[in-house]
Structures are given as C-alpha cells and as structure tokens.
Amino acid sequence: MVKSAHNGCMDPISPLEQALHAARALVLADLVAGEVAEADVVSMVEEAVVQRRWWVEQWPDGVEYVSGLVAQDVQDALLERYGRWPLCPVCGSGDPHALDVEPELGPDPHWVCHKAGVKVAAVGALGSAAGGTPSS
C-alpha cells in the first residue's frame, strides 16, 4: 500500500497505471540518453501516455504493449517537429537514419537498426547501447 497524507493509505497502483509509469520512464530514459529531453519533448511523452491510457482502457489485453507504443508515438511526434529520433549508433557511414521499435505491437520492445539487421537496445536502454546484436 502507498501512504497518502489525507487518509493514511491509498489503493494499490493498478496494472494499467504501473504500465503507463514504466512506459514513461523507459521513453524518458532514452530521450535523456540522446540528450533530447527538453521540456517540450517531455510534454510529447505525457501526451502519448494520455492517449495510450485511453487506448488500454479500450483494450486491456494491450497493457503489455504500452512501452513500445509510447516509444513509437514519441518518435512520430519528434519526426513531425524536429526530425528522426533516435539516430542509429551502429552505422557509422552513410545517411543518418532512425532506429525502429520492434515488435510494432508486442511485449519486450527493442530499438532495431534494419539497415545493419541488429537489435540496438531495449526500449529504455539506449544509454547503454554500444554496438547492437544481430536480430533474428
């Protein structure tokens, strides 16, 4: 139980709220790793979380997909406003390109470079991404 000031205790956090908080934290970690966690970008994360809360309320079985979907939502919002994110850290030559989230709708989402055919990092772990591992 989580204690609160007004009555001494609160209800446990629901699985939906836990998933949304985790998704927010993972995407923010990747934004911080890429040094793009400015206030307006964080607002994009919050907007994505609000939209996905509604989505999961409509389809509760989709709760395990929220992290990947929030990452994709933020990636799309950044593309519209600023450009590609996150840029691939694996490919050192050629045109800069963004990583993709895989699976598009599934648990355990990863950032993947399709050009090199590697998993670069789990969503939330871009800060520790060095070279990536071959994807299968």
C-alpha positions as CSV (number, residue, x, y, z in Angstrom):
1,M,0.0,0.0,0.0
2,V,1.1,3.5,-0.7
3,K,0.5,6.0,2.1
4,S,-1.1,9.4,1.5
5,A,-1.3,12.5,3.6
6,H,-5.1,12.8,3.6
7,N,-6.2,9.4,4.9
8,G,-3.2,7.3,5.7
9,C,-3.3,4.9,2.8
10,M,-4.3,4.6,-0.8
11,D,-5.3,1.8,-3.1
12,P,-2.6,-0.1,-4.8
13,I,-1.5,1.2,-8.2
14,S,-3.4,-0.6,-10.9
15,P,-1.5,-2.7,-13.6
16,L,-2.6,-0.1,-16.1
17,E,-1.0,2.8,-14.2
18,Q,2.1,0.7,-13.5
19,A,2.5,0.0,-17.2
20,L,2.0,3.7,-18.1
21,H,4.5,4.9,-15.5
22,A,7.0,2.3,-16.7
23,A,6.5,3.3,-20.4
24,R,7.0,7.0,-19.4
25,A,10.2,6.1,-17.5
26,L,11.6,4.0,-20.3
27,V,11.0,6.5,-23.0
28,L,12.3,9.4,-20.9
29,A,15.5,7.4,-20.2
30,D,16.0,7.0,-24.0
31,L,15.4,10.7,-24.5
32,V,17.9,11.6,-21.8
33,A,20.4,9.2,-23.3
34,G,20.0,11.0,-26.6
35,E,20.2,14.4,-24.9
36,V,16.8,15.5,-26.3
37,A,14.7,15.5,-23.1
38,E,13.8,19.2,-23.3
39,A,10.5,20.4,-21.7
40,D,8.5,20.3,-25.0
41,V,9.7,16.8,-25.7
42,V,8.7,15.6,-22.3
43,S,5.3,17.1,-23.0
44,M,5.1,14.9,-26.0
45,V,5.8,11.9,-23.8
46,E,3.0,13.0,-21.4
47,E,0.6,13.4,-24.4
48,A,1.5,9.9,-25.7
49,V,0.9,8.4,-22.2
50,V,-2.6,10.2,-22.0
51,Q,-3.5,8.8,-25.4
52,R,-2.3,5.3,-24.6
53,R,-4.2,5.3,-21.3
54,W,-7.4,5.7,-23.3
55,W,-6.2,3.0,-25.7
56,V,-5.5,0.4,-23.0
57,E,-8.8,1.2,-21.3
58,Q,-10.5,0.2,-24.5
59,W,-8.3,-2.9,-25.0
60,P,-7.0,-4.1,-21.6
61,D,-5.1,-7.0,-23.1
62,G,-2.8,-4.5,-24.8
63,V,-1.3,-3.3,-21.5
64,E,2.0,-5.2,-22.1
65,Y,2.4,-3.3,-25.4
66,V,2.3,0.2,-23.9
67,S,6.0,0.8,-23.7
68,G,6.7,0.1,-27.4
69,L,3.6,2.1,-28.4
70,V,4.6,5.2,-26.3
71,A,8.1,5.0,-27.8
72,Q,6.7,4.9,-31.3
73,D,4.2,7.8,-30.5
74,V,7.1,10.0,-29.3
75,Q,9.2,9.0,-32.2
76,D,6.4,10.0,-34.6
77,A,5.8,13.3,-32.8
78,L,9.6,14.1,-32.8
79,L,9.7,13.3,-36.6
80,E,6.9,15.8,-37.3
81,R,8.5,18.6,-35.2
82,Y,12.3,18.0,-35.2
83,G,13.4,15.1,-37.3
84,R,14.4,11.5,-36.9
85,W,15.0,10.0,-33.4
86,P,16.7,8.0,-32.2
87,L,19.5,8.1,-34.7
88,C,21.3,4.8,-35.2
89,P,24.5,4.5,-33.2
90,V,25.6,1.3,-35.1
91,C,26.0,2.5,-38.7
92,G,29.0,4.9,-38.8
93,S,28.7,5.7,-42.5
94,G,26.0,6.7,-44.9
95,D,23.0,8.9,-44.3
96,P,21.9,9.1,-40.6
97,H,18.8,7.0,-40.1
98,A,16.4,6.4,-37.2
99,L,16.0,3.1,-35.3
100,D,12.6,1.4,-35.3
101,V,10.7,-0.2,-32.5
102,E,10.1,-4.0,-32.8
103,P,7.8,-5.6,-32.4
104,E,5.4,-2.9,-33.6
105,L,2.7,-4.4,-31.3
106,G,4.2,-6.8,-28.8
107,P,5.9,-7.2,-25.5
108,D,9.6,-6.5,-24.8
109,P,10.1,-3.8,-27.4
110,H,13.6,-3.1,-28.8
111,W,15.2,-0.4,-30.9
112,V,16.3,-2.1,-34.1
113,C,18.5,-1.0,-37.0
114,H,17.1,-2.6,-40.1
115,K,20.0,-1.4,-42.2
116,A,22.5,-3.4,-40.2
117,G,20.0,-6.0,-39.1
118,V,20.7,-5.6,-35.4
119,K,18.9,-5.1,-32.1
120,V,20.5,-2.0,-30.7
121,A,18.9,-1.8,-27.2
122,A,15.7,-2.5,-25.3
123,V,13.3,0.5,-25.1
124,G,14.7,2.4,-22.1
125,A,18.2,1.2,-22.5
126,L,19.6,3.4,-25.3
127,G,22.1,4.9,-22.9
128,S,23.9,1.5,-22.6
129,A,23.7,0.7,-26.4
130,A,27.2,0.2,-27.8
131,G,27.0,-1.9,-30.9
132,G,23.8,-4.0,-31.1
133,T,23.3,-7.7,-31.5
134,P,22.1,-9.5,-34.7
135,S,18.4,-9.5,-34.8
136,S,16.5,-12.7,-35.6
